[in-house]
Amino acid sequence: MVGEDLQGRMLLSHNFDLEPGGIPVLSSAQFASVFIDGLASQPGIRCRYLEDSPHWLVEVLFAADTHPPARVGELCAQALADRRQQQLPEGVAPPDILALGGLKTTPARSASPYSLQPGNWGVDVVETASAETFLLAIGWEATVARLPAEEVFQVVLPGK
């Protein structure tokens, strides 16, 4: 909407941690469309595909005064879960979906419009067979233990 103050910025990457042959892998454009379409009806949130970015695939701008970052992460995870539910082949269990977010507090590595800037949130959106196993494998608890609670969030949507 015109006049919205979308001062929050979140960049999404995709981590597909599933065995081949079950749920189809999403292309970068398909991944971006999950959020562009899935969050289109949310006031105070706008998404766009970062077509030329090697790592960050989606930019999410949001009204931080009404949408805390963890809530935006929940909405993103739910949008992917909803899309995947529509795509599930017969007899295939839905994946666990995670949104693991961290606030950028160090200087940017580049001036590229696709780079994470201080004050932005970098969010790894993960599809995995086991959230618990994935989090253990990446050492999530040890990583977040060093950070202030307001600089990280974790959203886990278990497959059903």
Phi, psi and omega in degrees: 000145177294138177091354177291141177261091184264070185275345177275144179225133181226135175247134183252137169242167183238130175238108181261100185248058182231153177293145176297152174098349178264260179279135181294144175290139177270137171291168178301317181294320178294320178299314180298321182295333176306316185272322178300314179282314187291335181251006184301328182274357180277116176294142178081014177222131177227139181236150173212151179280130176263077190304324185260011182270134181284334184241304181280125187256335184223136171257129177243117174258137184213155177280098186295336180288337179245347182232092175301147182307319180297325178292320177297320176300319177298316180296321178295314179299319180293322178299318179291319178299318179298315180296315181295325178300323179290333186262355187298125173293155179306130175081002180262129179286143177291150181283161165286142179238132179237150168232110183250110188246145175219141179277130178284118181242355180256165179301150178295149178281340181204163178270005180303142177295348180265001181268153178287127182254156177307135182093348176273159176254128171262127185232123174267116177265120190244137169245122185212158177286333181215109178302317182300312180297317180298312182297321176295317183297326181266358179067038185303313183301316179294322180295311184284339179298333181276351188249151174297143184303328182283358180255004180216157168211157179223124175242130177233121173249106180292142173296152184250000000 
